[in-house]
Amino acid sequence: MGIFKKIFRITDHESKKVPPTFYSEGNSLVIYFRCKKCGEKFAAYLRKGYDLITNYDDSQACYFVNKEFIGSKCFEKINLLAEFDEKYKIIKLNLTGAEILTRQEYEKDE
C-alpha cells in the first residue's frame, strides 16, 4: 500500500476520513468557521462560477479563492485563501483569524 500512496500522493486528509472542509451545495461550496477573537460563526457560500477564480498559472490548482470577512461582533479580519483542482477538491487552505467548523458544529446552538 505504501507505494500506491507515493504514486497517487494520497494525503493524510483523505486517508484519515476527516470531515470535509468545504461542503458542496448546488453550484456553491460552503465553508463554516468561527472568529478566534469573538466567537462569531460564519457560513461562507462561494459560487463556483463567480467567487472561484480560474488559475492560469503553472500550478496544479485550477481554481482559487481569496476572500476577507469581517463580522458584526468585532472588526477582526478573517482571511480565506484556498486552491482547488478541476473537480473542486481542496488542494490548499489557509484560514487566518478563524477556526474551521463542521456543519454540525455551526448549526449547534443556532
Buried (B, 14 or more C-beta within 10 A) or exposed (E): EEEEEEEEEEEEEEEEEEEBBBBEEEEBBBBBBBBEBEEBBBBBEBEBEEBBEEBEEEEEBBBBBEEEBEBEEEEBEBEBBBBBEEEBEBBEBEBEBBEBBBBEBBEEEE
